[in-house]
Amino acid sequence: MGLFSSSSSQQSSTTVAPNRSKREQCWESRDLYLDCLEQNKIDNPNDVKKYQEELKKCQKQSDAFDRDCAKSWVSYFKDKYVVDLKKERFLREMEEKGGKQLPFPIQRK
């Protein structure tokens, strides 16, 4: 066996990227899950201790989300949900205090 030889006993460990219909199915499951989180006022789906009872209400959507999406996608979308929610609340709070959002990108004179 050389450095570049291949063996029929070796399995390919590459994964196939999901096609369009699989991605759309994932996104639909994600949207249903995130809607359930919003309806049940769950700020952080990763905080199982704090939201134990509320998360049970979204178990069906969570199972579909886990089934239809890659594990890394599930983790990413949950983390993104938390970050987006914090950002939205921060901006709302700053507006209530009279803060104004700067144009982006900031134009220097």
Summary of the structure (lengths in Angstrom):
residues: 109
radius of gyration: 21.0
end to end distance: 65.7
largest distance: 71.0
contacts: 213
relative contact order: 0.10
helix: 57%
strand: 0%
